[in-house]
């Protein structure tokens, strides 16, 4: 009565009501960002299933055949409900202006309630059940489907709805079928509302659920989807309705069948609206905190002076590379280039630390310019730099040559040439990442020693 947890989705109920909850050679990144993974891989089973069902629905709608079936089912179900409303109104005996006014009042209340939704894991819920139950006892039964139709149309006002004006009526209308079952059951009772008739009310409640499930089944099959997407959200729908419906019945009995019952039955609307607003604010705060946390993690992997990766980013990247190589050593190629900046202490002592910082930034730029696309470049210490290349298949000597070539293109900093001692190694042929790290570091140390002898 209050929710629409079926796979007819937002289009089927005018964009309101209940949207189905559970219802697509590599090189390492140059930036020191978190590793890229499929977000579904770490998601909970419920979230993964919900996303899979949503993708299935999108794929179903993308096909022209299912789109035609979707339009046909909406036309048949929505048009059929309009026919039922008109047919019942024609058998309405002794209509009075009081009943007409009460019907419009309840329809407006139903429409307002349908515009306040509360998001949850199972979907989104609207508090229309108390209004619907009150309608069963405050107006003649033949009028109730028309009351629900008024509410559905009002609830869809302002929502995006594809198609022409007729479709904007038919799609919301098809959600009204769950009102037919209770009307037929209670027409057999023909008694004033009282607690002693609770078996009849339970039967009416069950008939609403059965009708709703049948309509949902037709809709998901028209979309080419499996009926297995229905049980989860339908169970959520029925649970919410079961808790809200007694409010409408209690309001009618407490107010002795007067229209004051409408006011009492509307109380869940305000409560749900406040809860929905509070939940939305909490979700927004959670998203903001999550984004800030991710930004902080990203910043923690950057070297503040040069803007390239820092030691933490380097350690994480080399660890991932080691795992990748260990998993598939025959088809993985990993190369490390280590660089040690020459004469940094001399520049610091002679020109000051700001000049030394300029020299460090120039050396970082050398490594960045020499790195192939997708390589990770990081500053490992005061004057140490590293380059990690995964899967590119570039010979280590080529990378060393690129670094030295770039050094020749960089202008001197405070009169001091930008010079780095460089060493590189790859696996294969070395056994693992730990071995190439040690080898590249040793070769860079040997290169520095040779440069000192040369000087």
C-alpha positions in Angstrom: 0.0 0.0 0.0 2.8 2.4 0.7 5.8 1.3 -1.3 6.5 0.1 -4.8 9.4 -2.3 -4.4 9.0 -3.9 -7.7 11.2 -3.8 -10.8 8.8 -1.4 -12.5 11.1 1.1 -11.0 10.9 4.9 -11.1 9.3 5.0 -14.5 6.5 2.7 -13.5 5.4 4.9 -10.6 6.1 8.3 -12.1 9.6 8.5 -10.6 8.2 8.3 -7.1 7.3 5.5 -4.7 9.8 2.7 -4.4 12.8 2.2 -6.7 14.1 -1.4 -6.6 17.0 -1.9 -4.3 18.2 -5.3 -5.3 16.5 -5.4 -8.8 28.9 -3.7 -16.3 50.8 -4.7 -21.8 49.5 -2.9 -18.6 51.7 -0.3 -16.8 51.6 0.9 -13.2 50.1 4.3 -12.6 52.4 7.3 -12.8 50.6 9.0 -10.0 50.9 7.6 -6.5 47.2 7.0 -6.2 45.5 4.1 -4.5 45.5 0.9 -6.5 42.7 0.7 -9.0 40.2 -2.1 -8.2 36.7 -3.0 -9.3 34.5 -1.3 -6.7 32.2 -4.3 -6.7 35.0 -6.6 -5.7 35.1 -5.2 -2.2 31.4 -4.4 -1.9 29.0 -6.4 0.2 27.0 -9.1 -1.5 23.8 -7.1 -1.1 25.4 -4.0 -2.8 27.0 -6.1 -5.5 23.7 -7.9 -6.2 21.8 -4.5 -6.3 24.3 -3.1 -8.8 24.1 -6.2 -10.9 20.3 -6.1 -10.9 20.3 -2.4 -11.8 22.7 -3.1 -14.7 20.4 -5.9 -15.8 17.5 -3.5 -15.9 19.5 -0.9 -17.8 20.5 -3.6 -20.3 16.9 -4.8 -20.6 15.7 -1.2 -21.3 18.4 -0.7 -23.9 17.0 -3.4 -26.2 14.3 -2.3 -28.6 12.4 -5.6 -28.1 12.2 -5.2 -24.3 11.4 -1.5 -24.7 8.4 -2.4 -26.8 7.3 -5.0 -24.3 7.8 -2.4 -21.5 5.6 0.1 -23.3 3.0 -2.6 -24.0 2.8 -3.7 -20.4 2.6 -0.2 -19.2 -0.2 0.5 -21.6 -2.2 -2.6 -20.8 -1.7 -2.4 -17.0 -2.1 1.4 -16.7 -5.0 1.4 -19.2 -6.6 -1.5 -17.5 -6.5 0.3 -14.1 -8.1 3.4 -15.6 -10.9 1.2 -17.0 -11.4 -0.4 -13.6 -11.7 3.0 -11.9 -14.3 4.2 -14.4 -16.2 1.0 -14.2 -16.4 1.1 -10.4 -17.4 4.8 -10.4 -20.4 3.9 -12.7 -21.7 1.4 -10.1 -21.3 4.0 -7.3 -24.9 4.5 -5.9 -26.2 7.6 -4.3 -23.1 9.8 -4.7 -22.9 12.8 -2.4 -20.8 15.9 -2.4 -19.4 14.9 1.0 -18.1 11.6 -0.4 -16.7 13.4 -3.5 -14.9 16.0 -1.3 -13.6 13.3 1.0 -12.3 11.4 -2.0 -10.4 14.4 -3.3 -9.1 15.1 0.2 -7.8 11.6 0.6 -6.4 11.6 -3.0 -4.4 14.8 -2.2 -3.1 13.3 1.0 -2.1 10.1 -0.9 -0.3 12.3 -3.5 1.6 14.3 -0.8 2.6 11.1 1.0 3.9 9.6 -2.2 6.3 12.5 -2.6 8.1 11.8 0.7 10.4 8.8 0.3 12.9 7.2 2.7 15.9 5.6 1.2 17.1 2.2 2.5 19.1 -0.8 1.5 15.9 -2.4 0.2 14.8 0.6 -1.8 12.8 3.7 -1.0 9.5 3.8 0.9 6.6 6.2 0.9 4.0 6.4 3.8 0.9 6.0 1.7 -0.4 2.9 3.5 -2.3 4.7 6.3 -4.0 7.0 3.8 -5.1 4.0 1.6 -6.4 2.1 4.6 -8.3 5.1 5.8 -9.8 5.5 2.3 -11.3 2.0 2.5 -13.5 3.1 5.4 -14.0 6.9 4.8 -15.4 6.8 1.3 -17.5 4.3 -0.6 -15.4 1.3 -1.8 -16.1 2.0 -5.5 -14.3 5.4 -5.0 -11.1 4.0 -3.5 -9.3 3.1 -6.7 -10.1 6.6 -8.0 -8.6 8.1 -4.8 -5.4 6.1 -5.3 -5.3 7.2 -8.9 -5.5 10.8 -7.9 -2.7 10.3 -5.4 -0.5 8.5 -8.0 -1.0 11.2 -10.6 -0.3 14.0 -8.1 2.8 12.2 -6.8 4.2 12.0 -10.4 3.8 15.7 -11.0 7.1 17.4 -11.7 9.0 14.1 -12.2 10.7 13.2 -15.4 8.6 10.8 -17.4 9.5 9.8 -21.0 6.7 9.6 -23.6 3.7 11.7 -24.3 0.9 12.9 -22.0 -1.0 9.5 -22.2 2.1 7.6 -21.0 2.5 10.1 -18.2 -0.9 8.9 -17.0 -0.6 5.2 -17.8 2.7 4.6 -16.1 1.7 6.0 -12.6 -1.7 4.4 -13.0 -0.3 0.8 -13.3 0.9 1.1 -9.7 -2.7 1.4 -8.5 -3.7 -2.3 -9.1 -2.8 -3.2 -5.5 -5.9 -1.2 -4.4 -8.3 -3.5 -6.3 -7.8 -6.6 -4.1 -8.7 -4.9 -0.8 -11.7 -3.2 -2.3 -13.1 -6.5 -3.6 -12.5 -8.3 -0.2 -14.1 -5.6 1.9 -17.1 -5.3 -0.4 -18.0 -8.8 0.8 -17.8 -7.7 4.4 -20.0 -4.6 4.3 -19.6 -3.8 8.0 -18.4 -0.7 9.9 -14.7 -0.8 10.8 -14.1 -2.7 14.1 -11.3 -4.7 15.6 -13.3 -7.9 15.6 -13.2 -8.0 11.8 -9.4 -8.3 11.8 -9.4 -11.6 9.8 -11.1 -9.8 6.9 -8.6 -7.0 7.1 -5.7 -9.5 7.0 -7.3 -11.1 4.0 -7.6 -7.7 2.3 -4.0 -7.0 3.2 -2.9 -10.3 1.6 -4.9 -9.6 -1.5 -3.1 -6.3 -1.9 0.2 -8.1 -1.7 -0.8 -10.7 -4.2 -2.0 -8.1 -6.7 1.2 -6.1 -6.3 3.3 -9.2 -6.8 1.5 -10.1 -10.0 1.9 -6.7 -11.5 5.5 -6.6 -10.5 6.1 -10.0 -12.2 4.5 -8.9 -15.4 6.6 -5.8 -15.4 10.0 -7.5 -14.9 9.2 -10.1 -17.4 8.3 -7.4 -19.9 11.7 -5.9 -19.3 13.3 -9.3 -20.0 14.5 -9.7 -16.4 14.3 -12.6 -14.0 11.6 -12.7 -11.3 14.4 -13.4 -8.9 15.0 -9.7 -8.5 11.7 -9.3 -6.8 11.7 -11.2 -3.4 14.2 -8.9 -1.7 12.5 -5.5 -2.4 9.0 -7.0 -2.2 9.7 -8.3 1.3 10.9 -4.8 2.3 7.7 -3.3 0.9 5.4 -5.7 2.7 7.2 -5.2 6.0 6.9 -1.4 5.8 3.2 -1.7 4.8 2.5 -4.1 7.6 3.8 -1.5 10.1 2.1 1.5 8.6 -1.3 0.1 7.6 -2.6 -0.3 11.2 -2.2 3.5 11.7 -4.9 4.1 9.1 -7.3 1.6 10.7 -6.7 2.9 14.2 -7.3 6.5 13.0 -10.6 5.5 11.5 -11.8 3.7 14.6 -10.5 6.4 17.0 -12.2 9.2 15.0 -15.4 7.2 14.6 -15.2 7.3 10.8 -15.0 11.1 10.6 -12.6 12.9 8.3 -10.4 13.8 11.3 -9.0 10.3 10.7 -7.2 11.7 7.6 -5.2 14.1 9.8 -4.2 11.3 12.1 -3.4 9.0 9.2 -1.1 11.7 7.8 1.2 11.7 10.8 3.7 9.2 9.3 4.2 11.6 6.4 5.8 14.2 8.6 7.8 11.7 10.6 9.1 10.0 7.5 9.9 13.4 5.9 12.0 14.4 8.9 13.8 11.0 9.0 14.4 11.1 5.3 15.9 14.6 5.5 18.0 13.6 8.5 19.2 10.5 6.7 20.0 12.5 3.5 22.1 14.9 5.6 24.0 12.1 7.2 24.6 10.5 3.8 25.9 13.8 2.5 28.2 14.1 5.5 29.4 10.6 5.1 30.2 11.2 1.4 32.1 14.4 2.3 34.1 12.7 5.0 34.9 9.8 2.7 36.1 12.2 0.0 38.2 14.1 2.5 39.6 10.8 3.8 40.5 9.7 0.3 42.1 13.1 -0.5 44.1 12.8 2.8 45.3 9.3 1.8 46.3 10.6 -1.6 48.2 13.5 -0.1 50.0 11.2 2.2 51.5 9.5 -0.8 52.9 12.7 -2.3 56.2 14.3 -1.7 55.5 17.9 -0.6 58.6 19.4 -2.2 58.4 17.8 -5.7 54.8 16.7 -6.1 55.9 13.2 -7.1 55.4 10.0 -5.0 57.0 9.7 -1.7 58.6 6.7 0.1 55.2 5.4 1.2 53.9 5.4 -2.4 57.1 3.7 -3.5 56.9 1.0 -0.9 53.2 0.3 -1.7 53.9 0.2 -5.5 56.9 -2.1 -5.2 55.0 -4.4 -2.9 52.2 -4.7 -5.4 54.7 -5.3 -8.2 56.4 -8.0 -6.2 53.1 -9.8 -5.7 52.3 -9.5 -9.4 55.6 -10.9 -10.4 55.4 -13.7 -7.9 51.9 -14.7 -9.3 53.1 -14.8 -12.9 56.8 -14.6 -13.3 56.8 -15.8 -16.9 54.6 -13.0 -18.2 55.6 -10.1 -16.0 58.4 -7.6 -16.6 59.4 -5.1 -13.8 62.1 -2.6 -14.1 63.5 -0.3 -11.4 65.7 2.8 -12.0 67.4 4.3 -8.9 68.9 7.8 -9.0 71.1 9.7 -6.5 71.4 13.4 -6.9 75.0 14.7 -7.1 76.4 17.7 -5.3 73.3 18.5 -3.2 75.3 19.1 -0.1 77.6 21.5 -2.0 74.6 23.5 -3.2 73.0 23.6 0.2 76.3 24.8 1.8 77.1 27.3 -0.9 73.8 28.7 -2.0 71.4 27.7 0.9 68.7 25.2 1.3 66.3 27.0 -1.0 68.8 26.5 -3.8 69.1 22.9 -2.8 65.3 22.5 -3.0 65.4 23.9 -6.6 68.0 21.3 -7.5 65.9 18.5 -6.0 62.9 19.7 -8.0 64.9 19.8 -11.2 66.1 16.3 -10.6 62.5 15.1 -10.0 61.6 16.7 -13.3 64.4 14.8 -15.0 63.0 11.5 -13.8 59.5 12.5 -14.8 60.5 13.4 -18.3 62.5 10.2 -18.7 59.8 7.9 -17.4 57.6 6.1 -19.9 53.8 6.5 -19.6 52.4 4.7 -16.6 55.6 4.6 -14.6 55.7 5.5 -11.0 58.3 8.2 -10.1 59.0 8.8 -6.4 61.4 10.7 -4.1 62.8 8.1 -1.7 64.8 10.4 0.5 66.7 13.7 0.5 68.6 13.1 -2.7 67.3 9.7 -3.8 64.8 9.0 -6.6 63.2 5.9 -8.0 61.3 4.9 -11.1 59.1 1.8 -11.2 58.0 0.5 -14.6 55.6 -2.5 -14.6 54.7 -4.4 -17.8 56.2 -2.0 -20.4 58.9 -4.4 -21.6 61.5 -1.5 -21.8 65.1 -2.5 -21.4 66.7 -1.0 -18.2 69.6 0.4 -20.3 67.1 2.4 -22.4 65.7 4.0 -19.2 69.1 4.8 -17.9 70.0 6.4 -21.2 66.7 8.4 -21.1 67.6 9.8 -17.6 71.1 10.8 -18.7 69.8 12.4 -21.9 67.3 14.5 -19.9 70.1 15.6 -17.6 71.8 17.2 -20.5 68.7 19.1 -21.4 68.1 20.7 -18.0 69.7 24.1 -17.4 72.1 24.4 -14.4 70.6 25.3 -11.1 72.5 28.3 -9.5 75.4 27.4 -11.8 75.4 23.8 -10.8 74.6 21.2 -13.5 71.7 18.8 -12.6 73.5 15.4 -12.3 72.3 12.1 -11.0 74.1 8.8 -10.5 71.8 6.2 -12.0 71.4 2.4 -11.8 68.7 0.1 -13.1 67.8 -3.6 -13.1 64.9 -5.8 -14.2 63.2 -9.0 -13.4 63.6 -11.2 -15.3 66.5 -11.8 -15.6 66.8 -11.2 -11.8 64.8 -13.4 -9.5 62.4 -10.9 -7.9 61.6 -7.3 -7.1 63.7 -7.3 -4.0 66.7 -8.4 -6.0 66.3 -5.6 -8.6 65.9 -3.0 -5.9 69.2 -4.1 -4.4 70.9 -4.3 -7.7 69.7 -0.9 -9.0 70.8 0.7 -5.8 74.2 -0.9 -6.0 74.6 0.2 -9.6 73.7 3.8 -8.7 76.2 3.7 -5.9 78.9 2.4 -8.3 78.0 5.1 -10.8 78.4 7.8 -8.1 81.8 6.4 -7.1 82.9 6.5 -10.8 81.7 10.1 -11.1 83.7 11.1 -8.1 86.8 9.5 -9.5 86.2 11.2 -12.8 85.8 14.6 -11.0 
